[in-house]
Amino acid sequence: MPVADERAALAQNIPDIDRLPDCALLTRAQLVPLLGVSLPTLKRWSSQGRGPKISRVEKLPRFRVGDVREWLAEARADA
């Protein structure tokens, strides 16, 4: 699949966090296109204690929409 087609496919799967409840959970795959970063970047941030707070569900990393919103608001304020 060409890169442009791959990006378009990913863009269609970007969750609309404005419509989701704070308690909704996102996977890394859902969060990456939302933040516009790569998966390795998100993993590095997590290992460095940066990025949105991780919640574990059956030992798998998940991100609460409320935590993502809060982190985005703080990141915008710092910019």
Summary of the structure (lengths in Angstrom):
residues: 79
radius of gyration: 12.9
end to end distance: 35.4
largest distance: 37.7
contacts: 180
relative contact order: 0.17
helix: 52%
strand: 13%
